[in-house]
């Protein structure tokens, strides 16, 4: 059974950092670009960042320079390092194997003082 499992969310103060993980199993991880998305309360889900199987990365303008996406194919895991967090980064963060329809269940990030 293929699945994606996110972890690493939590409560952090503005200016702080978190590292999210997206662990994949049950499918050929290396074949897929992986994307991080987020959905804040009352808002539509938005794309945050993505990384191809060749390690090419792209970022939404709102997170560029603060977030870094990376992948470890040996561990079937993609990471999202989030620095200089802002209150507006508060959301449920989910990962997806792009084009596959596979999604994780999400992990909550709350940025608050």
N, C-alpha and C positions, 0 to 999 in steps of 0.2 A: 504494500500500500504506500503510494507516494504521499509525502507530506512535507510541509515547511513549518518550523516551530521557531517563533520569535522569543527572545528573552532580553533582559537587561534594562527594562523600563523601570520607572520609579519617580520619586519626588526629588526635585533638585531646585536650588535657589537660582534666580537669574544670574547669568554669568558663569554658571557651573557647567559641568560636562557629564555626559553619559556615553556608554558604548553599547549599542544594540547588536544582537547577534541573530542571524537567521540560519538555522540548521536544516539542511535538506536530507531526505532519505527516500529510498524507493524509486528513484529515477536517476537518469544520467545527468548529474548536476552540471558537468562541464559543458554540455550542449546548449545551455541556456544563459541568456542575459538575465540578470536578477535586478529587480527594482524595489526600492522602498517607497511606500506611499504613507500618507497620514490623513486622518479625518478628525477634525476638531468638532466639538459639540455644535450642532446646528448648521454645520457646513458640509459641503461635498468633499469627497475624498480627492486628494491632490497628490500628484507625483512629486517626490522629493529628490530622488537620485537613482541612477542605474549604473550597472557595470556589465560590460560584455564578457564573453568567455575569453576574449583577448585582452581583458583588463582596461578597455577604454571606458572612461567614466564621463557622466554628464550630471549636472546639478540644476535644480530649480534656482532661479535668481535669488529667491528669498533665503536660501541656505548656503549659496556659494561663498567659499572662503571661511565658513564656520563648520561645515559638515564634510566628512571624508568617508567615501565608500571604498571598501576593499573586499577581496575574496581570497579564501584559502581553499583551493580545489582539493587538496589532500584531506581536508577536514569537512568538505562539502558545506562550507559555511561562508556567509557574507556578513560583513560587519558594517555598521554605520557609527562612526565616531562623531559625536555631536559636542562641539565646544561653543563657548559664549552663548549659552542658551538664553532665549528670551521667553517672556510670558506667552507670546503668540506662537511658540513652538509646541505648546500644550496640545496633545492629540493622542489618538490611538495610532500607533505605527505598525504597518503590516508590510510583509515582503511577498513578492510574487515572482515566479519563474515566467518571464514575459512571453506571451503568446501561447502558454500552456494551459491557462485557466487555473493553475495551481496557486493557492493563496494560503498564507498562515492565518492564525486566529487573531494575531495582533498583540501588542504590548503597550500598556499605558505609560505615557510620559506626561508628567505634570511639572510645570515650571512655575514656582510660586515662592514668594518670600513669607 
